[in-house]
Amino acid sequence: MCSERLTEFDQPRPCLPQLAPKPVVIRGADWFRQMAFLDGTPMQGVFRLSPQIRPERASGKVLIGVVEDSTGAIDVQVREDLIENVLAGSFPVVSVAGLVAEVKGRIGLVLTSVTLNPVTIDPVRLIPRSICPVPELLDRLEKAVRQFQTEPLCRFMQRVLSDDRLMFPFVSLPASRVHHHSEPGGLLMHSLECLECVAQMTMFERAELELGMAAALLHDISKVMTMKKDGTKTRLGAVMEHDELTLRVLAAHLDYLDHLWLNGSIALQHLLKWKSGKGRPLPLMTIAEAVNSADRISAGQDLSRRAFHLVPNSHFITKVQPGRIAYRPVFRGQ
Ligand SMILES: [Fe+2]
């Protein structure tokens, strides 16, 4: 008979209940598509539910569609009853949970839960990539927004970027009909160029610099009310200049900033409204000159780029618009 005593490792262990595996949090649509998850892996994340969702042929109760963010889309399959309270509105932000599975022949998700998610902590990532004619600009916007460090301004920007009524047209409209950045997505491209230009002027104190960056990004935001997708003017745009509407378009968000940082809100409103050559001859803050200059530099560069695009490399002068020419210093070396 064995007289050895059992050690603590040999003692029979009590049976533990089997815990369900914790869902993997999806960091983004593009990230999900690049990873190799096993079928059946539980996942969860926050996305936009695309309106392009339709019944699967085999069964009217099962829908096929996509959830989206700024990085891409994930094919999903979902029971109709799970989203009947969610479909209202365009591209609602939803928290989803589901299992990895093949959907439409590609890796996707079979959703087991879809709930509206009104709290948006990651607003740029949640701009649907499909509505932005130049999707790469969303990556630039995300990078640009990450530069903000001043707490009240970060919260203000978060609110503005979460406002679909502003952001959806902001990322898709042209900046003008025929002047500069006149292609779809041109408004975002021009606004980003302005922000990136101001952000380089690090001689300014940080909070002032960031106010300038915010003003540069939003200086043309009122075009969302005055311009249509084809660059023509809306009814409101036909009777009012977009500059006159900037503070109105941002009113609710500026009210919010008033409560967080009144001095900053006043400064931002001055930066959004001050225009060289109009009204007050000199700005109250020097960085307003930077915002104005960035606007002219971005527009002028785009005009020159277009004007020189079709002329031979050896040409150093060309017509930009009626009454305006552009010059480039061609260097042929020694
Ligand atoms: Fe502009």
Boltz pocket constraint, residues with backbone or C-beta under 6 A from the ligand:
constraints:
  - pocket:
      binder: B
      contacts: [[A, 190], [A, 219], [A, 220], [A, 295]]
      max_distance: 6.0
